[in-house]
Amino acid sequence: MAPARRKRKEAGEQSLLPTVNEKGTRAAVAVAGLCVAGAVLALLMLAEIGWFLFSLKASPLAEPPRTGNLLLALPVLVGLALSLAVVARRTIRPGSPHHAAASRWSVGFILVWGGLFGYAWLVNDPVPPQAHHTGKFLLLAGLGLAWGLWYLLAPHRTEAALNSRPYRLIKVLLVNLLVFVAVGEAALRLADPILARSGLFGDNHTPANLKPQTPVRGSIAVSNSQGFREPERVLARTGTAPRVLALGDSFTWGAGVSYDEVFVTRLEQALQQTAPGAEIVNLGVPAWGPHEERHLLETYGIQFGPDLVMLNFFVGNDIQNKRGSDTNLTEILVVAGQSYYVHRNGNWVHDTLGPDRWYLYHNLNYLIQVGMSRLLRMTRSQEGSMAVESAPLVSRPRYLKAIHERSDIYRKERSRFFDFHWANTRATLLAIRDFLRARKIPLLVVLLPDHVQLDPRLQKEYLASVGGAPEDYDFQKPQRVLRAWCEENGIPVLDLFPAFQAEEDLAQLYFANDIHWTSEGHRLAAGEVLPVLQAQLARRRPDQAAFRP
């Protein structure tokens, strides 16, 4: 090679060195910066969990769920913070193998992976007292710790893995996934009004967790087109027969019994004996509370034009659910004409950018529901309806634990947790009352008793399992509080506790190790509610003698 040409080549190569070194330095700085950020997040979470555990009182009123997972998270977070801090220090030092390895990575993908890990971390914050976040945090912290130790102890192997063909394939898939999520989310948000009008539920804002045309036990064979466990109903009133709207949770839905055995169905059949064509529209949804039922009433139930609304209130978990639940009410998100009830915890990243806020996420679930609904219809047409509903089966210790998780409502001592939820419940009940009062529709609240309130043997067994003293508990407190409040605010209330307490054989009324009623329990409830319901309808329409008990 000619000397002049060789000199020009060497000069060109030297001119490229600063650029290469500059890119390598930026990559190393990016890795070190993300490691520092990860270490800070780990220390913040460590302090949060440590303070939460330190500040706990010995009282059962403050006992958190899944304390074992929180204790396990402490050493994992310590290891994560230390490993990332050491990795950051070694990566930023020129001449180290960690710096050399990081210098050859792509800055863009360093930021992408760091952003995804940070998003997953922040969207699940806080951990205490959000019990359902602990498992996810342990997984994330464990993955971060594994990567930190791997890179700390074997940087060249880490580099080799990131230069391998499988990793290049993963990068391609990741880019395509991110583009799909971004474009899909934007497109579905724009198309949402069209999807709502032509959707499976016809833009009725009915619960998205219910599945239409699903096999159920009983004479109706399948749930209706909105997913409710009852026959098809016409929204418009076509006659003078009374129409009642029943709101509630799994008791109203009829967990463990057939459609024909549910007390709401029995009530409708009894009303029809004196008032042909009478209807009780069952809008019961399992695992719901008054907050969700209020939204269902305002967006869908009111369209039925009821003469009366019957709110079936299970005292066991309608004031408060288990202690591990978040203290924020669920947020209603309507996507494609379906109502989704999404979890809130006050964290902006979680409440704004979490996956359950994505229209894409909910629309994919919608497509799955459509496909499963059609598959079920094909299966029924070929093999007949095969409903497999049954009461939940749990062990005795797990049943006692479930009682303990909601035991604040039965303790004489008022806890902040109970007071917070009771304030939310009062506000919701008042909103329902005022909404109906503005439309001149009466409200009847029916109080459904919990098994542990009625069974002295179960109470004794529960207290023994938690080391509780009988004098610290008042198992009738929820009814007393609710009755007094309803009477003070002009809301008719029916308490089923006395009728259930008068029964000698409670085993016939409740399933074993389960809060729900048997067929006999539903029969008893229907018999108690019927005369009160007839009296309410008679006052509503005094010209109709058939409504009088």
C-alpha positions in Angstrom: 0.0 0.0 0.0 1.3 3.4 -0.9 2.6 5.4 2.1 0.2 8.3 1.4 -2.8 6.0 1.2 -1.7 4.2 4.4 -1.4 7.5 6.2 -4.8 8.6 5.1 -6.3 5.3 6.3 -4.6 5.5 9.7 -5.8 9.1 10.0 -9.4 8.0 9.2 -9.3 5.2 11.7 -8.0 7.5 14.4 -10.7 10.0 13.7 -13.3 7.2 14.3 -11.8 6.2 17.7 -13.3 9.1 19.6 -16.7 8.4 18.2 -16.5 4.7 19.2 -15.1 5.6 22.6 -17.8 8.2 23.0 -20.6 5.7 22.2 -19.0 3.1 24.6 -18.8 5.7 27.4 -22.4 6.6 26.9 -23.5 2.9 27.1 -21.4 2.4 30.2 -22.9 5.5 31.8 -26.4 4.4 30.8 -25.9 1.0 32.5 -24.4 2.6 35.6 -27.2 5.1 35.8 -29.9 2.5 35.5 -28.1 0.4 38.2 -28.0 3.4 40.5 -31.7 4.1 39.9 -32.5 0.4 40.6 -30.5 0.5 43.8 -32.3 3.6 44.9 -35.7 2.1 44.2 -34.7 -1.1 46.1 -33.6 1.0 49.1 -36.8 3.0 49.1 -38.9 -0.2 49.0 -36.7 -1.7 51.7 -37.4 1.4 53.9 -41.1 1.3 53.1 -41.5 -2.4 54.0 -39.3 -2.1 57.0 -41.2 0.9 58.4 -44.5 -0.8 57.7 -43.5 -3.9 59.7 -41.9 -1.9 62.5 -45.0 0.2 63.0 -47.4 -2.7 63.2 -49.2 -3.2 66.4 -49.8 -6.5 68.1 -53.5 -6.1 67.8 -55.4 -8.2 65.3 -56.9 -5.0 64.0 -53.5 -4.2 62.4 -52.4 -7.6 61.3 -51.3 -7.4 57.7 -51.8 -10.2 55.1 -48.8 -12.1 53.8 -46.3 -10.8 56.3 -44.1 -13.8 55.4 -43.7 -12.5 51.9 -42.8 -9.0 53.2 -40.1 -10.5 55.5 -38.7 -12.5 52.6 -38.5 -9.4 50.4 -36.2 -7.7 52.9 -33.0 -9.7 52.2 -33.8 -9.9 48.5 -34.0 -6.1 48.4 -30.8 -5.7 50.4 -29.0 -8.0 47.9 -30.5 -6.2 44.9 -29.4 -2.8 46.2 -25.9 -3.9 47.0 -25.3 -5.8 43.8 -26.6 -3.0 41.6 -24.5 -0.4 43.5 -21.3 -2.5 43.0 -22.2 -3.1 39.3 -22.6 0.7 38.8 -19.3 1.4 40.5 -17.4 -1.1 38.4 -19.1 -0.2 35.1 -18.3 3.4 35.4 -14.6 2.7 36.0 -12.6 2.7 32.7 -10.5 -0.3 32.1 -12.7 -2.7 34.1 -14.2 -5.8 32.4 -17.7 -4.5 33.3 -16.9 -1.1 31.6 -15.6 -2.9 28.5 -18.6 -5.2 28.3 -21.1 -2.4 28.7 -19.3 -0.2 26.2 -20.2 -2.6 23.4 -24.0 -2.6 24.2 -26.7 -0.6 22.5 -27.6 2.5 24.5 -31.1 2.4 23.0 -31.8 -1.1 24.2 -30.2 -0.4 27.6 -32.8 2.3 28.1 -35.6 0.1 26.7 -34.9 -2.7 29.1 -34.4 -0.3 32.0 -37.6 1.5 31.2 -39.6 -1.8 31.1 -38.2 -3.0 34.4 -38.9 0.4 35.9 -42.4 0.4 34.6 -43.1 -3.0 36.0 -41.6 -1.9 39.3 -43.5 1.3 39.6 -46.9 0.0 38.4 -46.9 -2.5 41.3 -46.0 0.1 44.0 -46.7 0.3 46.9 -46.3 -3.2 48.3 -47.6 -2.8 51.9 -50.4 -2.9 52.6 -51.3 -4.0 49.0 -51.0 -7.8 49.6 -51.5 -8.7 46.0 -48.4 -6.8 45.0 -46.0 -8.8 47.2 -45.6 -11.8 44.8 -44.9 -9.6 41.8 -42.4 -7.5 43.7 -40.6 -10.7 44.9 -40.4 -11.9 41.3 -39.1 -8.5 40.0 -36.6 -8.1 42.8 -35.4 -11.7 42.3 -34.9 -11.2 38.5 -33.0 -8.0 39.2 -30.8 -9.6 41.8 -30.1 -12.6 39.4 -29.0 -10.2 36.6 -26.9 -8.1 39.0 -25.0 -11.1 40.4 -24.6 -12.6 36.9 -23.1 -9.4 35.4 -21.1 -8.7 38.6 -19.4 -12.1 38.6 -19.3 -12.9 34.9 -19.5 -9.8 32.7 -18.0 -11.5 29.7 -20.6 -14.2 29.8 -23.3 -11.6 30.1 -21.9 -9.9 27.1 -21.7 -13.1 25.1 -25.4 -13.9 25.9 -26.5 -10.4 24.8 -24.6 -10.9 21.5 -26.2 -14.3 20.8 -28.7 -15.1 18.2 -31.6 -15.9 20.7 -31.1 -12.5 22.3 -31.3 -10.8 18.8 -34.5 -12.6 18.2 -35.9 -11.4 21.6 -35.0 -7.8 20.6 -36.9 -8.1 17.4 -39.9 -9.5 19.1 -39.7 -6.8 21.8 -39.7 -4.0 19.3 -42.6 -5.5 17.4 -44.5 -6.0 20.7 -44.0 -2.3 21.7 -45.1 -1.1 18.3 -48.2 -3.4 18.4 -49.1 -2.1 21.9 -48.7 1.6 21.0 -50.5 1.4 17.7 -53.2 -1.0 18.9 -53.9 1.2 22.0 -54.2 4.3 19.9 -56.4 2.7 17.3 -58.8 1.1 19.8 -59.3 4.3 21.7 -60.3 6.0 18.5 -62.6 3.1 17.5 -64.1 2.5 20.9 -67.5 4.2 20.2 -68.0 2.0 17.2 -67.0 -1.1 19.1 -69.4 -0.2 21.9 -72.4 0.1 19.6 -71.7 -3.2 17.8 -70.4 -5.1 20.8 -71.4 -8.3 22.4 -73.3 -6.5 25.2 -74.8 -3.8 23.0 -73.3 -0.8 24.8 -75.3 -1.5 27.9 -72.4 -0.9 30.3 -73.0 -4.3 31.9 -70.2 -6.1 33.9 -67.4 -7.3 31.7 -66.6 -10.2 34.1 -69.9 -11.9 33.3 -70.1 -14.2 30.3 -73.3 -14.3 28.1 -74.9 -17.6 27.2 -73.0 -19.6 29.8 -74.5 -22.9 31.0 -76.2 -22.6 34.4 -78.1 -25.0 36.5 -81.8 -24.6 36.5 -84.7 -24.1 34.2 -83.2 -21.2 32.2 -80.2 -23.4 31.2 -77.9 -20.5 30.2 -77.2 -16.9 31.4 -78.8 -14.2 29.3 -77.2 -12.1 26.6 -75.9 -9.6 29.2 -74.3 -12.4 31.2 -76.7 -12.2 34.1 -78.0 -15.4 35.7 -81.6 -14.9 34.7 -83.9 -14.9 31.6 -83.9 -12.4 28.8 -85.7 -9.2 29.8 -87.1 -6.4 27.8 -86.0 -3.0 29.0 -89.3 -1.2 28.1 -92.3 -1.7 30.4 -95.1 -3.4 28.4 -97.8 -3.9 31.1 -99.0 -2.9 34.6 -97.4 -5.8 36.5 -94.9 -4.7 39.1 -91.2 -4.8 38.4 -88.5 -5.0 41.0 -84.7 -4.6 40.5 -82.5 -6.8 42.7 -78.9 -5.7 43.3 -76.3 -7.7 45.2 -73.4 -10.1 45.1 -73.0 -13.8 45.0 -75.9 -14.3 47.4 -78.2 -12.6 44.9 -76.5 -14.4 42.0 -77.1 -17.7 43.8 -73.6 -19.3 44.4 -73.9 -23.0 45.0 -77.6 -23.4 44.1 -79.5 -23.6 40.9 -81.3 -20.6 39.3 -84.7 -21.9 40.5 -83.5 -22.1 44.1 -82.2 -18.6 44.4 -84.4 -16.5 46.8 -84.8 -13.8 44.1 -86.3 -16.4 41.7 -88.6 -17.7 44.5 -89.7 -14.2 45.2 -90.6 -13.6 41.6 -92.6 -16.8 41.4 -94.5 -15.9 44.6 -95.3 -12.4 43.3 -96.6 -13.8 40.1 -99.2 -15.9 42.0 -101.1 -12.7 42.9 -99.8 -10.4 40.2 -99.3 -12.2 36.9 -96.4 -10.9 34.9 -94.6 -9.5 37.9 -90.8 -9.4 37.5 -87.8 -9.3 39.8 -84.8 -8.5 37.6 -81.8 -10.2 39.1 -78.6 -8.1 38.6 -76.5 -10.0 41.1 -72.8 -10.2 40.4 -70.4 -12.4 42.4 -67.7 -10.6 44.4 -69.4 -7.2 44.1 -70.1 -4.5 46.7 -72.4 -1.5 46.9 -69.9 0.8 45.0 -70.1 -1.4 41.9 -73.8 -2.0 42.3 -74.4 1.7 42.4 -72.7 2.1 39.0 -74.7 -0.8 37.5 -77.9 0.8 38.7 -77.2 4.2 37.3 -75.9 3.0 33.9 -78.0 -0.1 33.2 -80.5 -1.1 35.9 -82.5 2.1 35.9 -83.4 1.5 32.2 -85.8 -1.2 33.4 -88.0 1.4 35.0 -88.4 -0.5 38.3 -91.2 0.2 40.8 -88.7 -0.6 43.6 -85.0 -1.4 44.0 -84.0 -4.1 46.4 -80.3 -3.9 47.6 -79.3 -7.2 49.1 -76.5 -6.2 51.5 -74.2 -9.1 52.8 -72.9 -7.8 56.1 -69.9 -10.2 55.9 -68.1 -8.2 53.3 -70.2 -5.3 51.9 -69.0 -2.9 54.6 -65.4 -4.0 54.2 -63.7 -6.9 52.5 -60.7 -8.9 53.7 -58.1 -6.8 55.4 -55.7 -7.2 52.4 -57.9 -5.2 50.1 -56.9 -1.8 49.1 -58.5 1.2 50.8 -59.5 2.9 47.6 -62.8 2.3 45.8 -62.6 0.6 42.5 -62.6 2.9 39.4 -65.2 2.2 36.7 -63.7 2.1 33.2 -66.1 1.6 30.3 -64.5 0.0 27.2 -66.5 -1.2 24.2 -69.7 -0.8 26.1 -68.7 -3.0 29.0 -68.0 -1.8 32.6 -64.7 -2.8 34.0 -64.0 -2.3 37.7 -60.3 -1.6 38.0 -58.1 -1.5 41.1 -56.8 1.8 42.5 -54.1 2.4 45.1 -53.3 6.1 44.7 -50.1 5.5 42.8 -50.2 7.6 39.6 -48.3 5.1 37.5 -50.5 2.2 38.6 -53.8 4.2 38.3 -53.0 5.8 34.9 -50.6 3.5 33.0 -51.3 0.1 34.5 -52.3 -2.7 32.0 -55.9 -2.7 33.3 -56.2 0.9 32.0 -55.4 -0.2 28.5 -58.2 -0.4 26.0 -56.1 -3.0 24.1 -56.0 -5.3 27.2 -59.8 -5.2 27.6 -60.6 -5.5 23.9 -58.4 -8.7 23.7 -60.3 -10.1 26.6 -63.5 -9.1 24.8 -62.4 -11.1 21.7 -61.7 -14.1 23.9 -65.2 -13.8 25.5 -66.8 -13.7 22.0 -64.8 -16.8 20.9 -65.6 -18.7 24.1 -69.3 -17.8 23.9 -69.5 -19.1 20.4 -67.6 -22.2 21.3 -70.0 -22.9 24.2 -73.0 -22.4 22.0 -71.5 -25.0 19.5 -70.8 -27.4 22.3 -74.3 -27.1 23.7 -75.8 -27.6 20.3 -73.9 -30.8 19.9 -73.8 -32.2 23.4 -76.5 -30.3 25.3 -76.0 -27.9 28.2 -73.6 -29.1 30.9 -73.5 -26.6 33.8 -70.9 -27.3 36.4 -71.7 -24.7 39.0 -71.1 -25.7 42.7 -70.4 -24.2 46.0 -66.7 -23.4 46.7 -64.9 -26.1 48.7 -62.3 -24.8 51.1 -60.5 -26.3 54.1 -61.6 -25.3 57.7 -58.4 -23.4 58.4 -58.8 -21.4 55.3 -62.4 -20.7 56.1 -61.4 -19.5 59.6 -58.7 -17.3 58.1 -61.3 -15.7 55.8 -63.4 -14.8 58.8 -60.3 -13.3 60.5 -59.5 -11.1 57.5 -62.8 -9.3 57.8 -63.1 -9.5 61.6 -62.8 -5.7 62.1 -66.6 -5.5 61.5 -67.3 -7.8 64.5 -64.9 -6.3 67.0 -66.2 -3.9 69.6 -63.1 -1.7 69.2 -63.4 0.5 66.2 -60.4 0.4 63.8 -59.4 3.1 61.3 -59.7 0.4 58.6 -63.4 -0.2 59.6 -64.2 3.5 59.9 -62.7 4.2 56.5 -64.8 1.6 54.8 -67.9 2.4 56.7 -67.6 6.0 55.6 -67.3 4.9 52.0 -70.3 2.5 52.4 -72.5 5.3 53.9 -71.6 7.6 51.0 -72.5 5.0 48.5 -75.8 4.1 50.1 -76.7 7.8 50.3 -75.9 8.2 46.6 -78.1 5.3 45.7 -80.9 6.6 47.8 -80.7 10.1 46.3 -80.4 8.8 42.8 -83.6 6.8 43.2 -85.4 9.5 45.2 -84.9 11.9 42.4 -86.8 9.4 40.2 -89.4 8.7 42.9 -88.3 5.0 43.1 -88.2 3.5 46.7 -85.2 1.6 48.0 -85.4 -1.5 50.2 -82.1 -2.7 51.9 -82.1 -6.3 52.9 -79.4 -7.3 55.4 -78.0 -10.8 54.8 -76.4 -12.4 57.9 -73.0 -14.0 58.0 -72.6 -17.6 59.1 -70.2 -16.8 61.9 -72.8 -14.3 63.4 -75.3 -17.1 63.9 -73.3 -20.2 64.9 -71.9 -20.1 68.5 -69.7 -23.1 67.8 -68.2 -21.5 64.8 -67.6 -18.3 66.9 -65.8 -20.3 69.6 -63.7 -22.2 67.0 -62.8 -18.9 65.3 -61.8 -17.2 68.5 -59.7 -20.2 69.6 -57.9 -20.1 66.2 -56.8 -16.4 66.6 -56.5 -16.3 70.4 -59.4 -13.9 70.6 -61.5 -13.1 73.7 -65.3 -13.3 73.5 -65.7 -10.0 75.3 -63.9 -8.2 72.5 -66.4 -9.2 69.9 -70.0 -8.2 69.1 -71.1 -10.3 66.2 -74.4 -8.3 65.8 -72.6 -4.9 65.4 -72.9 -4.6 61.6 -76.7 -5.1 61.7 -77.1 -2.7 64.6 -75.0 0.0 62.9 -76.7 -0.5 59.5 -80.3 -0.5 60.9 -79.7 2.7 62.9 -78.1 4.4 59.9 -80.9 3.4 57.5 -83.6 4.5 59.9 -81.9 7.8 60.4 -81.7 8.4 56.7 -85.2 7.2 55.7 -84.2 4.0 54.0 -86.5 1.0 54.6 -84.4 -1.9 55.9 -85.2 -5.6 56.5 -82.8 -7.6 58.7 -82.8 -11.3 58.1 -80.7 -12.1 61.2 -83.6 -12.8 63.6 -85.3 -15.2 61.2 -82.0 -17.1 60.6 -81.2 -17.1 64.3 -84.5 -18.7 65.1 -83.7 -21.8 63.0 -82.5 -24.7 65.1 -80.4 -26.4 62.4 -78.0 -23.9 60.9 -76.2 -26.7 58.9 -79.3 -26.8 56.6 -79.0 -23.1 55.9 -75.3 -22.7 55.0 -72.8 -24.8 53.1 -69.9 -26.3 55.1 -66.9 -24.0 55.2 -68.6 -21.4 53.0 -70.5 -18.2 53.6 -73.3 -18.9 51.1 -76.8 -20.3 51.7 -78.0 -23.7 50.7 -81.4 -24.1 49.0 -83.0 -24.1 52.5 -81.3 -20.8 53.3 -82.7 -19.2 50.1 -86.2 -20.6 50.9 -86.1 -19.0 54.3 -84.9 -15.7 53.0 -87.6 -15.6 50.3 -90.3 -16.3 52.9 -89.1 -13.4 55.0 -88.6 -10.9 52.2 -91.9 -11.6 50.4 -94.4 -9.8 52.8 -92.1 -6.8 53.2 -91.7 -6.6 49.4 -95.5 -6.8 48.9 -96.1 -4.1 51.5 -93.6 -1.8 49.8 -95.2 -2.4 46.4 -98.7 -1.8 47.9 -97.5 1.6 49.2 -96.0 2.3 45.8 -99.2 1.4 43.9 -102.0 1.4 46.5 -104.7 0.9 43.8 -103.4 -2.6 43.1 -104.8 -4.9 45.8 -102.8 -7.9 44.4 -99.6 -6.4 45.8 -100.8 -6.4 49.4 -99.5 -9.2 51.6 
